[in-house]
Amino acid sequence: MLSRPVLVLLGLVLLAVAAVYRLELSMVQVRADLARLQGERQRLEAEIASLRASLAWLARPERLAALAADLDMVPADARRLVAAAQLQRRDELELAGRSFPVPLPSGHVAQLRARPPLVPVAEAGRRP
């Protein structure tokens, strides 16, 4: 019959073998996860490269100029500017609720809208 120290040593060896086996299984899982994540990273990098190429293609100046021409858009010039005296007083506007026409020197009429003024929180209760 085996002595007690030999049985304890055998038990410790079996525990060590079980721990190494479990560690190996964990490492296999970690390697599989790493491979999956690397593949996902490569896929995302390829998608980012594709999106950057698409953005560069869509933002080409000649393409944008053709689209602007199709929409009858023209570059702004000094003749299209409106003098501040032509605008109504800000106090008379309904904030962001209505638009008002402003005649342009070219004969066209632009519809302008006002945005509500940004009032600091400390001054929100006060009226000028």
N, CA, C and O of each residue as an XYZ file, in Angstrom:
512
protein
N       0.830     -1.171      0.000
C       0.000      0.000      0.000
C       0.878      1.240      0.000
O       1.977      1.240      0.555
N       0.377      2.299     -0.632
C       1.131      3.545     -0.750
C       1.070      4.316      0.568
O       0.061      4.316      1.273
N       2.153      4.948      0.860
C       2.187      5.718      2.105
C       1.441      7.037      1.915
O       1.179      7.478      0.796
N       1.125      7.624      3.007
C       0.347      8.872      3.019
C       1.077      9.993      2.267
O       0.422     10.663      1.468
N       2.376     10.253      2.455
C       3.051     11.321      1.707
C       3.012     11.096      0.203
O       2.930     12.058     -0.561
N       3.068      9.848     -0.231
C       3.015      9.558     -1.663
C       1.627      9.877     -2.200
O       1.501     10.410     -3.302
N       0.580      9.559     -1.436
C      -0.793      9.867     -1.855
C      -1.015     11.387     -1.923
O      -1.663     11.881     -2.846
N      -0.488     12.103     -0.967
C      -0.614     13.569     -0.973
C       0.119     14.130     -2.179
O      -0.399     15.009     -2.866
N       1.316     13.631     -2.442
C       2.088     14.086     -3.590
C       1.367     13.765     -4.905
O       1.348     14.582     -5.825
N       0.783     12.583     -4.980
C       0.016     12.191     -6.165
C      -1.196     13.101     -6.349
O      -1.521     13.498     -7.469
N      -1.851     13.423     -5.259
C      -2.995     14.346     -5.321
C      -2.574     15.732     -5.799
O      -3.257     16.359     -6.607
N      -1.426     16.201     -5.280
C      -0.934     17.510     -5.707
C      -0.555     17.510     -7.190
O      -0.780     18.500     -7.886
N       0.011     16.422     -7.669
C       0.367     16.312     -9.091
C      -0.896     16.330     -9.942
O      -0.936     16.992    -10.979
N      -1.943     15.596     -9.503
C      -3.202     15.599    -10.257
C      -3.835     16.996    -10.276
O      -4.376     17.417    -11.298
N      -3.770     17.704     -9.164
C      -4.296     19.075     -9.112
C      -3.501     19.987    -10.054
O      -4.074     20.831    -10.743
N      -2.186     19.808    -10.076
C      -1.353     20.617    -10.961
C      -1.670     20.321    -12.426
O      -1.737     21.235    -13.248
N      -1.868     19.032    -12.753
C      -2.215     18.651    -14.131
C      -3.568     19.264    -14.513
O      -3.722     19.776    -15.622
N      -4.544     19.215    -13.607
C      -5.868     19.789    -13.868
C      -5.763     21.305    -14.059
O      -6.421     21.865    -14.935
N      -4.940     21.968    -13.244
C      -4.772     23.418    -13.362
C      -4.122     23.787    -14.688
O      -4.535     24.750    -15.334
N      -3.110     23.030    -15.097
C      -2.445     23.301    -16.376
C      -3.415     23.065    -17.533
O      -3.426     23.836    -18.492
N      -4.223     22.019    -17.457
C      -5.203     21.729    -18.504
C      -6.221     22.861    -18.602
O      -6.564     23.300    -19.700
N      -6.696     23.325    -17.465
C      -7.672     24.422    -17.439
C      -7.036     25.700    -17.989
O      -7.677     26.446    -18.730
N      -5.788     25.948    -17.631
C      -5.077     27.118    -18.138
C      -4.914     27.031    -19.654
O      -5.056     28.032    -20.356
N      -4.618     25.838    -20.155
C      -4.478     25.651    -21.605
C      -5.805     25.922    -22.313
O      -5.826     26.558    -23.367
N      -6.908     25.443    -21.742
C      -8.220     25.720    -22.334
C      -8.508     27.218    -22.339
O      -9.052     27.751    -23.306
N      -8.143     27.885    -21.261
C      -8.341     29.331    -21.197
C      -7.521     30.044    -22.261
O      -7.990     30.996    -22.884
N      -6.291     29.578    -22.465
C      -5.433     30.192    -23.473
C      -5.977     29.968    -24.880
O      -5.870     30.848    -25.735
N      -6.558     28.798    -25.124
C      -7.173     28.533    -26.430
C      -8.330     29.513    -26.646
O      -8.488     30.049    -27.744
N      -9.127     29.747    -25.624
C     -10.248     30.687    -25.725
C      -9.743     32.111    -25.947
O     -10.299     32.850    -26.760
N      -8.698     32.492    -25.231
C      -8.133     33.838    -25.387
C      -7.588     34.018    -26.794
O      -7.790     35.068    -27.403
N      -6.897     33.005    -27.323
C      -6.368     33.096    -28.693
C      -7.499     33.214    -29.711
O      -7.393     33.965    -30.681
N      -8.582     32.467    -29.485
C      -9.731     32.554    -30.397
C     -10.358     33.947    -30.333
O     -10.721     34.514    -31.364
N     -10.484     34.495    -29.130
C     -11.031     35.844    -28.985
C     -10.123     36.872    -29.646
O     -10.603     37.795    -30.305
N      -8.820     36.717    -29.472
C      -7.863     37.628    -30.079
C      -7.965     37.579    -31.601
O      -7.960     38.621    -32.256
N      -8.055     36.397    -32.158
C      -8.180     36.257    -33.615
C      -9.482     36.895    -34.108
O      -9.499     37.553    -35.148
N     -10.567     36.700    -33.359
C     -11.855     37.300    -33.727
C     -11.769     38.817    -33.682
O     -12.248     39.493    -34.593
N     -11.162     39.360    -32.630
C     -11.047     40.806    -32.493
C     -10.130     41.408    -33.561
O     -10.396     42.501    -34.060
N      -9.062     40.705    -33.911
C      -8.183     41.192    -34.972
C      -8.908     41.208    -36.311
O      -8.747     42.139    -37.100
N      -9.700     40.182    -36.561
C     -10.494     40.164    -37.788
C     -11.505     41.293    -37.808
O     -11.706     41.929    -38.843
N     -12.143     41.547    -36.678
C     -13.111     42.650    -36.577
C     -12.405     43.988    -36.793
O     -12.928     44.863    -37.482
N     -11.211     44.148    -36.201
C     -10.452     45.382    -36.387
C     -10.105     45.592    -37.860
O     -10.235     46.702    -38.375
N      -9.662     44.526    -38.542
C      -9.327     44.644    -39.956
C     -10.558     44.994    -40.780
O     -10.485     45.792    -41.714
N     -11.693     44.388    -40.426
C     -12.933     44.704    -41.147
C     -13.317     46.167    -40.952
O     -13.711     46.842    -41.903
N     -13.200     46.661    -39.706
C     -13.544     48.054    -39.432
C     -12.564     49.018    -40.105
O     -12.973     50.066    -40.605
N     -11.287     48.675    -40.121
C     -10.314     49.519    -40.812
C     -10.615     49.583    -42.306
O     -10.498     50.645    -42.917
N     -10.999     48.460    -42.892
C     -11.361     48.448    -44.315
C     -12.615     49.288    -44.548
O     -12.708     50.000    -45.548
N     -13.579     49.208    -43.630
C     -14.802     49.999    -43.756
C     -14.497     51.493    -43.625
O     -15.063     52.307    -44.355
N     -13.606     51.853    -42.701
C     -13.213     53.256    -42.546
C     -12.520     53.750    -43.808
O     -12.790     54.858    -44.271
N     -11.636     52.944    -44.363
C     -10.953     53.329    -45.601
C     -11.955     53.517    -46.737
O     -11.835     54.446    -47.536
N     -12.936     52.632    -46.800
C     -13.971     52.742    -47.831
C     -14.795     54.013    -47.640
O     -15.105     54.707    -48.608
N     -15.149     54.318    -46.391
C     -15.929     55.530    -46.123
C     -15.116     56.784    -46.433
O     -15.664     57.762    -46.942
N     -13.822     56.768    -46.135
C     -12.979     57.920    -46.463
C     -12.889     58.100    -47.976
O     -12.927     59.225    -48.474
N     -12.769     56.994    -48.701
C     -12.720     57.080    -50.162
C     -14.045     57.608    -50.707
O     -14.057     58.424    -51.628
N     -15.153     57.149    -50.144
C     -16.463     57.636    -50.585
C     -16.611     59.125    -50.307
O     -17.129     59.865    -51.143
N     -16.159     59.567    -49.137
C     -16.232     60.985    -48.801
C     -15.390     61.807    -49.760
O     -15.828     62.860    -50.224
N     -14.194     61.338    -50.060
C     -13.333     62.054    -50.999
C     -13.988     62.121    -52.382
O     -13.913     63.146    -53.061
N     -14.625     61.028    -52.793
C     -15.296     60.991    -54.095
C     -16.482     61.950    -54.119
O     -16.683     62.669    -55.098
N     -17.267     61.961    -53.041
C     -18.452     62.817    -53.007
C     -18.104     64.291    -52.839
O     -18.883     65.150    -53.253
N     -16.963     64.607    -52.245
C     -16.588     65.999    -51.978
C     -15.719     66.596    -53.084
O     -15.129     67.660    -52.892
N     -15.630     65.941    -54.221
C     -14.843     66.476    -55.330
C     -15.412     67.822    -55.771
O     -16.623     67.935    -55.963
N     -14.579     68.840    -55.936
C     -15.081     70.163    -56.330
C     -15.865     70.149    -57.645
O     -16.881     70.833    -57.762
N     -15.406     69.380    -58.630
C     -16.138     69.366    -59.909
C     -17.517     68.729    -59.754
O     -18.463     69.146    -60.422
N     -17.648     67.732    -58.891
C     -18.949     67.112    -58.636
C     -19.874     68.097    -57.933
O     -21.041     68.237    -58.301
N     -19.340     68.788    -56.905
C     -20.154     69.765    -56.178
C     -20.558     70.928    -57.075
O     -21.672     71.440    -56.963
N     -19.654     71.350    -57.969
C     -19.995     72.426    -58.905
C     -21.115     71.991    -59.844
O     -22.009     72.780    -60.146
N     -21.075     70.746    -60.306
C     -22.139     70.244    -61.183
C     -23.471     70.175    -60.442
O     -24.509     70.526    -61.002
N     -23.452     69.725    -59.188
C     -24.682     69.684    -58.398
C     -25.223     71.090    -58.154
O     -26.431     71.313    -58.233
N     -24.336     72.035    -57.857
C     -24.760     73.416    -57.640
C     -25.375     73.983    -58.919
O     -26.373     74.701    -58.857
N     -24.798     73.671    -60.063
C     -25.354     74.152    -61.335
C     -26.731     73.541    -61.584
O     -27.627     74.222    -62.081
N     -26.910     72.260    -61.243
C     -28.214     71.617    -61.404
C     -29.270     72.272    -60.525
O     -30.446     72.301    -60.887
N     -28.866     72.794    -59.384
C     -29.795     73.451    -58.451
C     -29.879     74.955    -58.681
O     -30.493     75.674    -57.892
N     -29.262     75.433    -59.765
C     -29.233     76.866    -60.090
C     -28.618     77.704    -58.977
O     -29.050     78.832    -58.739
N     -27.618     77.163    -58.295
C     -26.917     77.911    -57.257
C     -25.775     78.682    -57.906
O     -25.130     78.196    -58.834
N     -25.536     79.880    -57.409
C     -24.441     80.698    -57.909
C     -23.622     81.180    -56.723
O     -24.152     81.294    -55.618
N     -22.347     81.463    -56.925
C     -21.541     81.980    -55.821
C     -22.045     83.343    -55.364
O     -22.571     84.115    -56.166
N     -21.889     83.635    -54.102
C     -22.287     84.934    -53.566
C     -21.306     85.996    -54.035
O     -20.105     85.750    -54.147
N     -21.839     87.175    -54.305
C     -20.972     88.291    -54.641
C     -21.446     89.533    -53.889
O     -22.471     89.490    -53.208
N     -20.722     90.620    -54.004
C     -21.003     91.830    -53.229
C     -22.362     92.431    -53.567
O     -22.970     93.090    -52.723
N     -22.842     92.217    -54.777
C     -24.145     92.795    -55.156
C     -25.306     92.127    -54.443
O     -26.406     92.679    -54.412
N     -25.086     90.952    -53.870
C     -26.167     90.225    -53.210
C     -26.238     90.511    -51.711
O     -27.104     89.978    -51.018
N     -25.338     91.343    -51.213
C     -25.344     91.665    -49.792
C     -26.454     92.665    -49.496
O     -26.820     93.470    -50.352
N     -26.978     92.608    -48.296
C     -28.058     93.491    -47.876
C     -27.512     94.423    -46.804
O     -26.818     93.980    -45.889
N     -27.819     95.697    -46.914
C     -27.392     96.661    -45.903
C     -28.213     96.459    -44.636
O     -29.387     96.093    -44.697
N     -27.590     96.698    -43.500
C     -28.286     96.520    -42.217
C     -29.477     97.454    -42.109
O     -30.439     97.131    -41.414
N     -29.444     98.602    -42.775
C     -30.561     99.549    -42.709
C     -31.821     98.977    -43.356
O     -32.925     99.424    -43.042
N     -31.679     98.001    -44.249
C     -32.840     97.413    -44.910
C     -33.587     96.419    -44.018
O     -34.725     96.051    -44.309
N     -32.953     95.995    -42.953
C     -33.577     95.015    -42.065
C     -34.473     95.701    -41.046
O     -34.185     96.820    -40.620
N     -35.551     95.046    -40.656
C     -36.427     95.588    -39.617
C     -35.717     95.507    -38.277
O     -34.733     94.781    -38.131
N     -36.209     96.243    -37.312
C     -35.618     96.187    -35.974
C     -35.833     94.814    -35.376
O     -36.872     94.186    -35.577
N     -34.835     94.358    -34.638
C     -34.888     93.029    -34.037
C     -36.025     92.910    -33.039
O     -36.617     91.841    -32.895
N     -36.339     94.011    -32.340
C     -37.416     93.989    -31.342
C     -38.769     93.711    -31.982
O     -39.670     93.202    -31.316
N     -38.926     94.033    -33.252
C     -40.216     93.873    -33.912
C     -40.432     92.466    -34.464
O     -41.516     92.150    -34.954
N     -39.416     91.631    -34.388
C     -39.522     90.281    -34.942
C     -40.107     89.319    -33.913
O     -39.836     89.443    -32.718
N     -40.887     88.387    -34.365
C     -41.264     87.266    -33.506
C     -40.113     86.283    -33.600
O     -39.729     85.858    -34.690
N     -39.574     85.929    -32.461
C     -38.358     85.132    -32.453
C     -38.587     83.760    -33.068
O     -39.365     82.956    -32.555
N     -37.916     83.513    -34.146
C     -37.883     82.235    -34.856
C     -39.252     81.741    -35.271
O     -39.396     80.602    -35.716
N     -40.251     82.580    -35.130
C     -41.591     82.144    -35.467
C     -42.043     82.582    -36.840
O     -42.866     81.908    -37.460
N     -41.529     83.690    -37.331
C     -41.985     84.153    -38.632
C     -40.801     84.613    -39.449
O     -39.747     84.958    -38.914
N     -40.988     84.610    -40.728
C     -39.951     85.106    -41.624
C     -40.456     86.397    -42.243
O     -41.658     86.663    -42.262
N     -39.538     87.187    -42.742
C     -39.938     88.427    -43.398
C     -39.111     88.604    -44.670
O     -37.947     88.208    -44.727
N     -39.725     89.198    -45.680
C     -39.028     89.356    -46.959
C     -38.090     90.559    -46.922
O     -38.402     91.595    -46.336
N     -36.943     90.395    -47.558
C     -35.980     91.494    -47.716
C     -35.647     91.570    -49.202
O     -35.116     90.618    -49.774
N     -35.963     92.709    -49.827
C     -35.636     92.832    -51.253
C     -34.131     92.963    -51.443
O     -33.455     93.691    -50.716
N     -33.626     92.246    -52.430
C     -32.212     92.290    -52.753
C     -31.989     93.217    -53.946
O     -32.897     93.402    -54.755
N     -30.810     93.796    -54.067
C     -30.529     94.679    -55.210
C     -30.733     93.997    -56.562
O     -30.982     94.671    -57.562
N     -30.628     92.669    -56.600
C     -30.800     91.955    -57.867
C     -32.261     91.851    -58.279
O     -32.563     91.412    -59.388
N     -33.174     92.254    -57.392
C     -34.594     92.159    -57.689
C     -35.251     90.957    -57.034
O     -36.478     90.892    -56.972
N     -34.480     90.020    -56.554
C     -35.022     88.866    -55.860
C     -35.391     89.250    -54.436
O     -34.971     90.289    -53.927
N     -36.169     88.409    -53.815
C     -36.571     88.642    -52.433
C     -36.079     87.475    -51.591
O     -36.331     86.315    -51.917
N     -35.373     87.786    -50.503
C     -34.881     86.755    -49.592
C     -35.777     86.712    -48.371
O     -36.196     87.751    -47.860
N     -36.073     85.498    -47.899
C     -36.859     85.324    -46.687
C     -35.903     85.145    -45.510
O     -35.137     84.181    -45.488
N     -35.931     86.038    -44.547
C     -35.043     85.968    -43.398
C     -35.832     85.578    -42.157
O     -37.000     85.934    -42.004
N     -35.168     84.840    -41.276
C     -35.749     84.464    -39.992
C     -34.772     84.837    -38.902
O     -33.558     84.768    -39.096
N     -35.293     85.232    -37.759
C     -34.438     85.566    -36.622
C     -34.382     84.374    -35.684
O     -35.340     83.612    -35.559
N     -33.255     84.232    -35.038
C     -33.116     83.201    -34.015
C     -33.311     83.860    -32.661
O     -32.982     85.035    -32.500
N     -33.840     83.131    -31.682
C     -33.985     83.739    -30.361
C     -32.614     84.094    -29.801
O     -31.653     83.344    -29.969
N     -32.530     85.245    -29.132
C     -31.229     85.605    -28.570
C     -30.862     84.674    -27.429
O     -31.729     84.187    -26.704
N     -29.581     84.436    -27.280
C     -29.099     83.639    -26.168
C     -28.947     84.558    -24.967
O     -28.168     85.510    -24.992
N     -29.696     84.264    -23.924
C     -29.679     85.099    -22.730
C     -28.987     84.322    -21.629
O     -29.378     83.191    -21.339
N     -27.950     84.909    -20.995
C     -27.321     84.207    -19.875
C     -28.333     83.919    -18.781
O     -29.285     84.677    -18.595
N     -28.133     82.831    -18.059
C     -29.080     82.401    -17.033
C     -29.283     83.480    -15.985
O     -30.406     83.663    -15.516
N     -28.230     84.204    -15.598
C     -28.353     85.240    -14.563
C     -29.226     86.381    -15.030
O     -29.853     87.046    -14.204
N     -29.291     86.637    -16.357
C     -30.074     87.745    -16.869
C     -31.439     87.309    -17.385
O     -32.196     88.147    -17.875
N     -31.765     86.069    -17.296
C     -33.011     85.561    -17.877
C     -34.231     86.202    -17.253
O     -35.238     86.366    -17.941
N     -34.192     86.569    -15.990
C     -35.341     87.181    -15.341
C     -35.479     88.655    -15.605
O     -36.563     89.207    -15.418
N     -34.419     89.318    -16.035
C     -34.445     90.756    -16.278
C     -34.862     91.066    -17.705
O     -34.538     90.317    -18.627
N     -35.580     92.165    -17.889
C     -35.941     92.678    -19.202
C     -35.291     94.044    -19.369
O     -35.322     94.846    -18.436
N     -34.702     94.338    -20.530
C     -34.108     95.663    -20.737
C     -35.150     96.737    -20.870
O     -34.811     97.907    -21.048
